[in-house]
């Protein structure tokens, strides 16, 4: 499983790179703040909403600490998607949130 640090994600966003971020936390967790441009697909819905994703794009998976996003990363990778897990999750995130 590929991974990326929160610092790398933050640097890419600050440089203007367009990232495909998927936050797999529950809706009530996301209400406390989400990385700008990220979309929320709770982990339990990934299997049912993966048809909304494009296999030609890279997705960075985010959760609270990196565990659930790791599960989502492994699942989507097994389905043929190009996915990367953000290590540390939102607990390690120091950048902007919406």
ZIMO-V936347 format. One record per residue. RES is the residue in one small letter. SS is DSSP state (hx for helix, st for strand, lp for the rest). PHI is phi in whole degrees, -180 to 180 (none if undefined). Layout:
[[RES:SS:PHI] [RES:SS:PHI]]
This chain:
[[x:lp:none] [x:lp:-80] [x:st:-139] [x:st:-141] [x:lp:-83] [x:hx:-62] [x:hx:-64] [x:hx:-64] [x:hx:-62] [x:hx:-62] [x:hx:-62] [x:hx:-63] [x:hx:-65] [x:hx:-66] [x:lp:-82] [x:lp:92] [x:lp:-69] [x:lp:-83] [x:lp:-112] [x:lp:-103] [x:st:-100] [x:st:-122] [x:st:-95] [x:lp:-97] [x:lp:-72] [x:lp:-71] [x:hx:-55] [x:hx:-68] [x:hx:-71] [x:hx:-66] [x:lp:-59] [x:lp:-80] [x:lp:143] [x:lp:-137] [x:lp:-63] [x:lp:-53] [x:lp:81] [x:lp:-73] [x:st:-108] [x:st:-100] [x:lp:-131] [x:lp:-53] [x:hx:-50] [x:hx:-65] [x:hx:-105] [x:hx:-54] [x:hx:-60] [x:hx:-85] [x:hx:-111] [x:hx:-65] [x:hx:-67] [x:hx:-83] [x:lp:-96] [x:lp:-109] [x:lp:-67] [x:lp:-89] [x:lp:-106] [x:st:-97] [x:st:-118] [x:st:-106] [x:st:-94] [x:st:-131] [x:lp:-147] [x:lp:-71] [x:lp:-128] [x:lp:114] [x:hx:-76] [x:hx:-64] [x:hx:-66] [x:hx:-64] [x:hx:-63] [x:hx:-64] [x:hx:-61] [x:hx:-63] [x:hx:-62] [x:hx:-67] [x:hx:-61] [x:hx:-67] [x:lp:-93] [x:lp:96] [x:lp:-90] [x:st:-95] [x:st:-130] [x:st:-134] [x:st:-94] [x:st:-86] [x:lp:-62] [x:lp:88] [x:hx:58] [x:hx:-69] [x:hx:-63] [x:hx:-94] [x:lp:-72] [x:lp:-117] [x:lp:-82] [x:lp:-67] [x:lp:-136] [x:lp:-101]]
